[in-house]
Amino acid sequence: MASSFKKARKGAAQAVSAIALREFEQNRWGEIIINLSTNALNEVHEYKMSALETLRYICEEVNELNETQVNSILHALVSNLAPTVDNEEVRLLAITGLESCIRFCRHNFGKEAERHLLIDNVVLNCMADNDQVRNKAVQCLLEILRYFYDNIDPTCFHKMGTVTLDIIKKDNAEDLIILAIEFWCSLCDEEILRLKKDDIRSPCKNIIPAASGLLMTTLLESLKRISLEYENDGGIPVAAACCINLIAQILKDNIINPVLAYITANIGSTDWQSRNAALLSFVAITKGPSKERMQELVKQALHTLTIALKDTKPQIRETAAWGFSKIANDYSDLFNNNLIKVLIESLQDKPRISNQICIALFNVYGHLNDVPYFDELLVALWKNGFRDDAFSDNVNLALSSFSALTKLINHATNSTPMLKDLFKGIIDQLEAINKKTFKISGKVQQYQCYLCSSLQVLIGKLADEIAQPLAEQIMEIITMSFKLHGIVYEEGLSVLTELILTKGKCFLPYMDMLSPYLLHGLQAKDDVSLCKAAINSIIDLSRLLEQEIAKYLHVFLPLLLNLLRESEAERSTKILALSAIGDLAITTKDSFEPYLKDTLDMLASASSIALQPPNDDDPDLQEYIEELCECLIESYAEILYSSDSLLLQEYLADIFKFVAVLSSNTNKLKLSLTRSICGLIGDLAKKYKGRIKNYLSALNVDEMIKVLRSSTEPEYAKLASWVASTVSNALNDTFY
């Protein structure tokens, strides 16, 4: 670690941190932190550098550090950030280490003096001469904001805000300016979330409204700072526009007047950067203010944006196209036939501009019932997807073109000659890929997916016109592509499923051809989309084929149960697998019996996980637990409905324990979950009658029934009456 060679020190630092990580898991070698922190203060350059680098690696990898360890690390890092430290390499390592350490500093940010010391040092390094040091310092501010919004007082916010605004106004390093804008974007995101939650435990401090005057002035002026690299996703102007968009969601209508004043001052300028900035500022506020205030303004702006689409400067045309893509979502009713015609013409523009036009068309057809220029659009988007420059300028024009094409097909009211021509064109292109005569080399897998996405929708539209031989041809083309390229892809799998769903049970013989690919999808743990596509296919097929799918239970069910056991399986995948198991149980009935015990064991295990105490610090986990609870209740209900096995009685205690804990506080339950619980209780009471008196009497069924009856939904009141009657009959059953 004391080597004069930088690579040797780096390797040693990584080795020590890896060993420390293992040792910490056994509560050993805690003294290494103290030793490294001491070495970080050593006058010997090599000792200092290797110690700082090792501390950084440890902070990146460990999940937990105690307060003493954190204090020791902070002392070492902050000491090397002081103005007296003139070695930029040392300061860069120290500020990089601090970025990794911040997440452990809750106690320090809870103390005013320590909080101010840390923020002062970070702010100071935001003004360093070295670009890398400044960059890392701003990233530290982002980490502080991410973890300690509640702890940061107005003085600290003022310091953080002042230094980032100065960077945006005065710095010349584009990456750093964008990072400083990202600081304000993150602050907006935090306050938007808090305003939405409206929770007194995590109040919004309204920093954005308080800073909006200077912040908006700075960002509006930044809209004119055109990037030297046009391909760099718009650079500073687009970053500033995105931040203004977030501010608009907080300020609402209050943002309109200052932006309109800015537009008035710049839209008629002979300087193209000023005109572009005016357009950007308007596009940035299309989401946030009320639709009532914006409707007329958008209507007026459409004329200006249409003219801008013909501007000689590609940057202005791209901004106009971006404007249409944003406006199309909320103001699709303003897109008349003439405007659609202009958008079709602009599809031929540069890839970045055409890409935004495709997004605009995708968005607008998500809301319109009547599609003008349908045939013309279909042809234009199809050609656009195969342009020679479809993958240039850092955009994927092929993807956006086919996405808009698929959306357009989806809105076709009936079969047309053009749709049939498109169907044939897709089949021809897929065959060309299999025969290796496809004209665009290097992008075969992408085009397979895009073509299949459109084909899946077309199959649904042309269902009555797809004869059995054609369906068999499609099946052969897709399965051949799986074999030739050695992969199963989600879109191809969806096409095969759509074929079977469309052709119905007469396509049952082809299940043997499909099942190996579904099996592959279920085993694709690293490809969440493919795995979920396979599960969705099984759900659809079980509902179509009903008892006929029983012969494939031995193929699908063990893998679905295994997905539930896998600790590394993605959460939404587990929910979907649980739904599939319930569907298979209800459609295959007695054939499900050999798998009943394993399934009930898995449901009991999942129920115990679902009853874990809530974690307010992890909203995603909370959402998953709520979804899991509802899915478990539905799975129990489906198994109860489909099976008369005596084995079920052995699990009644587990089921009622789960229901009892869930329903212990009806005020906190979602109405949909209350409905599901009541439905399950009613099913249990109907099936087992007086045998479950003790279980039923321990539940607060009356409270849940009261909640259902208070709903405005008639079906809820009907369910409440049925459950009340069924439970009452069970409790009064004198036979047991």
N, C-alpha and C positions, 0 to 999 in steps of 0.2 A: 504493500500500500504506500510505501514511501519511495517508490521508484520514480526516477526522473522522467520516465517514459509515460506519456499520458494514457496510451492504450493499456499499458500494464496496470496502471492505477484504476482505470475504469473496470477492467476485468476483475481485479481484486475486490473492488467495491461491490460489484454485482454478486460475487461469490459470498462475501461476508453477509450481505443483505439476505441472500437465499438461505444461508445457514441460520441467520437470526430469526427468519420467519418460521422455520421449523422448530427452533428452540423456544420461541415465544409461545407456540401452541402447547408446549409442555410446562409453561411457566418457568422457563429457565433462561439464563444468560441475560437477565434484565440489565446487568451492569454494562453491557456493550453500548447502550445509549449514553451513559455517563462518560464512558471512555471516548466515544466518538465526539461527543459534545466538547470534551476537554481538548481533544486533538484539533477540533475546528478553530480553537483559539490559539493554537500553537503558532509560533513565529516561523517555523519551518514550512515553507510554501507547500511541499509535497504532502506533509501530514495534514495541513489545513484542507487542501483540495480533495484528497481522498476521503477525509472524514465528512466533508460537506456532501460529496457525491453519494457516499454510503447512506448518510442520514436521509437524503432525498429518496433513494431506492427503498429504504425501509418504510418511509411514510407513504410511498406509492402502493406498497404491497400489503401492509398489515391492515387488519380490520379495526384494531383497538389499541390505544396507548393510554396509560394512566396519567394522572395529572402531573406527577413528578417528572415522568419521562417527557411529556409535552413541554413543561417549563424548561427543562434542560435543553431540549432541541431548539426552542424559541430563543433562548439566551444565546446559543451558538449562532443561529441564523441572523438574528437582529444585530448582533455585534459586528457581523461581517457586511451589514448593509449601511453602516454609519457613513456620513460624508467623509470621514477621515480615511476610509478604505479607498485607495486610489487604484487598486487592481481590478479592472473590469471583469476579468475572468472569475475572480473570487466573488464579486457582487452578483454576477450572473448565476453562479452555482447556488449562492445563498437565497436569491429571490426565487429561483426555480424550486429549491427545497421548501421554501415558505409556502409556495402555491400548493404543494402536496401535503403540507402539514396543517393548513388552515382548518380542514374539516374536523380536526381533533381539538380545536381551541375553544370549545364552548365555555369552559370556566374562565378563560382569559377574556373573552368578549363580554362576559357577564360582569367584569370589573372595569369601571370607567377608566382608571389610569392605564391599565394594560391595553384596553381597547384603543385608547387614543395613541399610545406608544406604537402599537402595531400599524394602525392606519397611517399615522404620520410617517413612519418609515417607508411604507408602501407608496404613499403619495410622493414622497421625496424622490423615490426611484422611478416614478412615472416621468420625472423631469430630468433623468440622467442623460448623459451625452450618447451613450451606447444604445442603438436601436433595439437590440435583443433584450437588454435590461429593461428598457421602457415597456417593451412588449410583454414581458413576463410580469412586470409590475401591474399592468392593466389587467392581465389575466388573474392576478391575485385579488384585485378589486372585484372581479366577477365572482370568484370563489367566496369572498366575504359576503357579497350580496346574496349568493345562493344559499349560504348556511345561516347567516346571522342578520337577516333583515330586521327581525324583532329587537335585536340588541343595539342596532346602530342609532345613535342619537342625532338630533338635527345638526350639531356641530360637525360630526363626522360625515354626515351626508353632504354637508356644504363643501367640505374639503374634497371629497371624492367627486362630487359634481363639478366643482371648479376646475380641477385638474383634467378631467376628461373633456370638458367643453373647450379648454385651452388647447388640448391636443387636436380636437376636431377643427378648431379655427386656425391654428397656427402651424401645426406639424406638416411635414412634407412626406412622411412615410405612409403610403397608402394603406398597407396592412394594419398599421397602428391606429390610423384614423378610423378604419372600419371596426377595429376591436373596441375603440372608445365608444363608437355608436352602438355597438353590441351591448356595452354596459347599460346604456339607457334603454335599449330594447328589453334587456333582462329585467330591469327595474319596472318597465311597463308591464311585462308579462306577470310579474309578481303582484302588482297592484290590481291588474285586471282580474286575476284569479281570486284575490282577497275580496274585491268588490262583488264578485259573482257569488262567493261563498257566504259573505255577510255574516261571519262568525265572530262573536265578541272575543273568542279566545285567540284569534289571529287577525286583529284589526288592520285595516289599511291606513298607512300614515299619510297618504295623499301627497307624496313627494312630487309626483309628476304635475298635478295642478299648480302647486306652489312654484315649481321651477319652469312652468310652461312658457312664460314670456321669453326669457333668455334662451331657453332650449329650442323653441320653435324658430327664433331668429337665426340661431346658429345652424340648425338643420336645413332651413330654407335656403340659406346662402350656400350650404354644402351641395345642394342640388346642381349647382353650376360647375362643380369641380369634376370635370370629365376625366375619366381614367385614361392614362397613356395606353393601356392595354384594353382595347374595345371588347375583346373576348372574355374579359375577366368578370363575367356576370354583372356588368353594369357598374362595378366598382363603387366608389363613394356615393354617387347620386342615388343608386338603387338602395344602398344600405340606409341612407338618410330617408328616402321615401318609405321604406319599410318601417322605420322608427316612427315617422309621422303617422303612418297608418295605425300603429299601436296606440299612439297618443290620442288619435281621433276616437278610439274605442273607450277612452277614459273621459276626455273632454266633451264628447258627443257634439251637440250643436254649437258649443262655444268655440270650436276650432274653425268654423266656416268663415267668419268675417276676416280674420287675419290671413287666411289662405287666399280668399277672394281678392284681398288688397294686393297680395303678392302676385297673383295671376294678372291682375289689371296692369301692374307696373312692368310686367315682363313679356306678356304674350305677343305684343306687337313689336318687340325689339328686333333690330336687324341682326343682332348677335344670336346665332343659333343655340348656343348654350343657355341663354336666358329663356328663349322660347321653349326649349326642351325642359328646363326647370319648371316653367309655368305648368306645362302638361303633367309632369311628374307630381307636382304638388296637388293638382286636382285628383289625379288617379289615386293618390295616397289617402284621400279622405272619403272615398266612395263607400267605405265600410266604417261605421261608427255613428255618424250623425243620423237623425231620424229620416226615414224614407220620405216623410211629408216635406221636410226642408230640402231634401236632395233631388226629388223627382224632377222639378222644373230645371234645376241647375244641370242635371245629367242630360236632360232633353236638349238644352242649349249646347252643352259640351259635345254632343255627338257630331254636330256639324263641324266643329273645330277639329275633332279627332279624325273625321273623314278626310278633311283637307290635309291634315298632317300625314295621313297615310301615303300621300303623293309627294311629300317633301323630298328635296334632293339629298338631304342628310339621312343616312340609314339609322343613326341614333334616334332621330325624331320619329321616323317611321316605326321603329321598334317600341318607343314609348307609347305611341298612339295604339299600336297593336296590343300592348300590355294593358292599356286603358280599356280597350274593348273586352279583353279577357276578364278583367275585374268587374266591369259594369254588367256583363252578360248574366252573371249569377242572380243579381237582385233586380235588374231592370230589363229583363228579356222582352217585356211587352213593348218596349220602345224600339226594338229591332224590326224595322219594316222591310219590305221586299227589296227596296233600293239599297238599303244598308247591307243586306245579305249578299247582294250582287257585288258590292264593293269589296266585301270580305273574301268572296270567291276569287276575285281578280288578284287580291293581295297574297293569296296562297303561293303565287309564283315568285314572290320576293325572296330576299336572302333567307337562309335557314332560320336564323334567330327570329326574324319577323314572321315568317310563315309558321313557325312553331307557336307563337302567341296567337296567331289567327286560328290555328287548329284548336287551341285551348278555348278561345272565344266561342267557336262553333260548338265545341263539346258542351260548354256551359249553357249556351243559349238553347240548344236542343234538349237540354235537361228539363226545360220549362215550357217549351212551345208544343201545342198539340198539332197545329198545322205546319208542315215543313215546306216552305217555298223552294223552288229550284231543286227539287229532290234528286232528279236524275243527273243534272249538271254537277251538283255537289258530290254525288256518289263517284262520278268519273274523276272529278278534280282531286278528291281525297285519295282515291286509289292510285292515281298517277303520282301524287305528292309523296306517297309512302315509299315509292321506288326511285326517287330522285338520286342522282349520282352524289349529291352533297348532303344526303339525308342524315349523315352522322358527323357533319363538320360543325365548326363554330361552337363547340362545347354543348350542342343540343342533340337530342334524339328525335329528329323530325319524323322518322318512320313510326316511332311509338305514338307521338301525338296525332299523326295523320290517321293511323289505324284506330286509335282510341275514339277520335271524332267519327270515323267511318262506322265503327261498331255502335256508337250511340245513335247515329243516324238510322242505321238498319233497325235498331230497337224501336224507333219511332214510326217505322213504316206501318201503315194501317192494314195493308194487305199485300199479297204477292204481286209483283210487277215484272215485266220482261227484263228490266234493268237488274232487279234482284237475282233473277235466274242467271243472267250473264255474269254477275259478280260471283255467284255460287260456282259456276264453271271455272271462272278465272282463278278462284282460290284453290279449287281441286287441282287445276293444271299446275299452279305454282308449288303446291305441296308435292305433287308427283315429280316435278323438276328437281326439287330438293333431294328426294329419294334417289333420283337417277343421276344426281350430281351435275345437272345441266342448268342449275339456278344461276342467274346472271350476276348476282351480287355475292362475291366471295368474301369469306371472313365474317359474315353476319347471318349465317344459316340458322343458328339456334334462335336468335332474336326473331327472325322472320317466321320461323315455325310457330312460335308462340303468338305473334301478332295475327297471323293468318288463322290460327285455330280459334282465337278469341272471337274473331268476326264470324268464322264458320259456325261456332256454337250457337250464336244468335240467329244466324241464317237458317239453321236446321229447325229452330223453333218456328220461324216465320213461314218456312216452306214445307212444313211437316207433311201436309196432305199430298204433296207432289214428289216426295222422295220415295221412289219405289224400292222394293227390297234389294234388287241388284245394286242400285246406287248406294244404298246404306251399307251393303257389304263391301263395296269398293272403298268407301270412306274408312270403314273399320280396318280394312287391309292396309290402306295408306298410312294411317296413324300408327298401327302396331308395327308396321315395317320401319317407320321412322324411329320408334323406340329401339328396335333391334339394331338398326344401322348405326345409330349414334351412341348406343350404349347407355342412354338415360331415359327416364320417364319424366315428362314435364307436365306441370299442372294443367296447362291449357289443352294439351292432347287428351289427357285423362277426362277432362270436362266434356270434350267433344264426344268421346265414346259413351259417357254416361248419358249425355243429351240424346244420342241416337237411340239408346235402349229405352229411355223415358218416352221418346217420341213414337217409336215403333211398338211399344207395349210388350206384352208377354210373348208375342210372336218372335221376338228377338231373343228369347230366353236361351236358345242354344249357344248364343255368342257370349254368354256369361263365363263359360270356361276359358274363352279367349281373353276376357277382360280381367278375371279374378287375379291372375299373377301380377298384373300391373297395379291393381288395388293393393295387393299384398306388399309390393315394392314401396308404394306410397306410404303405407302404414309404418313401414320400417325406416322411413326417411326422417330420422330424428333431427338432422341438421338442416333440413329443408322444411320449415314450418308450413309454408304455403302449399307445398305438394302433399304433405301429411294431412293438412286440413281439407284439401281437395278430395283426397281419398276417403276421408271420413264422411264428408258431405255426400259423396257419391254413394256410399253404403247406406246412408240415411235415406236418400232419394230412392235407391233401388229396393230397400226393404219395404217402403211404403207402396211401391208399384207392384213388386213381385209377391209380397205378403208371404204366405207359407212356402212358396217356391224357393225363397232365399235360404230356407232351413238347411239345405244340403251344403251351404257354404259357411255355416256357423263355425265349423271346426277350423276354417281358414281365418275368418275375421275376428272372432271373439277373443281368442287368447292374446292376439296382438293389441286389441282395444283395451283389454284388462291390463296388459303390460304397460301401455301408455299411462294408465292411471297410477301404476306403481312407480314409474320412472320419476325420480326426484328432479331430473334435469329437463323433463318435458315441459314445453311452454304452457302457461296457465290456460289460455283460451283453447289450446289443443285438448287439454284434459276435460274441459267443460263440454266440448264437442264430442269427445269420445264417450262421455257419460250419456249424452243425448242419444248417440248411436246405439249404445247398449240397451237403453230403455226402449227404443224403437224396435230393435231386433227381438226383445222379449215379448213385446205386445203383438208383433206380427207372426212370430213363429210358435207362440204358445207352448204346447207340450214338448216340442222339439228343443226348447230352451232348457228343459229340465236338467240335463247333464252339466250345465254350466251355472245352475242356480246357486249352489253353495259358494263357489268362487266369487260370483257376482255379489252376493249378499255380504260376504266377508269384506270385499273391497268397498262396498257402500258403507259398512260399519266403520271401517278404517277412515274413509274420507269424511264421514260425519264427525269423527273426533277431531279431525283437522279443522273442519268448518266451525267448530265450537270454541276455537282458541279465542282468548281475550282480544278485543279490538285494538288495533295499532293506529292511533291517530296520525302518527308520523309517516305512515305509508298508505296514502289514499288508494294507490293501485291495488295493494294487497286487500284492503277493505272491500273494494269493488269486486275483486275476485271471490272473496269469501261470501259476499252477498249473492253473487251469481251461482256459486257452488251450492249454497244452501237451497236455492230455488230448484236447481237442477237435481239435487239429491231427492228432494221431496217428490218431484215429478217422476223420477226413476223408481222410487218405492211404489208410487201409485200405479205405474205401468206394470211393474212386476206383480203387484197385488191383483190387478185386473186380469192378467194373463195366466196366472198360475194358481192351482188349488193344492199345491204340494204341502204336506204336513211340515216340511222343513221350514216354511215361513214362520210357523209358530215359535220356533226356537230363536227367532230374531226379533220378536215383538218387543222384548224389553229394550233392545238397542234402538228400535224405531221410536218407541214412545219416549225414551230418554232424550233423543235428538229433538223430537217435537216439543217436549216439555221445556227444554232449555231455550229453544228458538222462540217459543210463544210466551215466555215468562214476562216479557215487556212488550205488549201489543202496540204501545204508542211509538216505539222505535222501528216497528216492522213496516216495510213497504206494503202497500195495499195488495200488490200482485202476489207477494209471498204469503200474506195472510190468507188470501183466497186459496192458494195452493195447499197450505197447511190444513185449512178447513176441509178442502176436498179430500185430502188423504185421511183425515180423521173420520169423515163421513163414510169413506170406502171401508175403513177398518171396522167401524161400528156395524156397517151393513153385513160384512163378511163374517165377523166373529161374535157379533151380538153380545150376550151377557158374559161371555168368557173373558171379555176385556173390561169389565166394570171397574175394577180397581185402577186400571190405567186411565180410563176415561174420566173418572171422578177426580183424578189428580191434576187434570188439565183445566186451564181457565177458558173453556170453550165459549162460555157466555160472553166474555169480553170480546173475543174474536168475531162472534156472530154479530155483536152490537156494532163493531167497526164496519163489517160488510153491509149491514142494513143502513148505515149512515151514508153509504156511497150513492152517487146519483145513477150508477149503472144498474139497470133492471136485472141483469143476469146475476149480479152480486147478491141482490136481495133474494132472488130465487134460490141461489145456492145456500144462503144463510138459513132460509126456511127448511130446505131439505136436510141440511146438517143438523139443525136443531131437532127436527122430528126423528131422524135416524139415531142420533145419540141418545135422545130421550127413550126411544124404544129399547135400545141396548141396555140402558141403565135400569129400565123397568122389566127387563126380561127375567121372568121367574124360573125359567127352565134350568138355569145354571146357578 
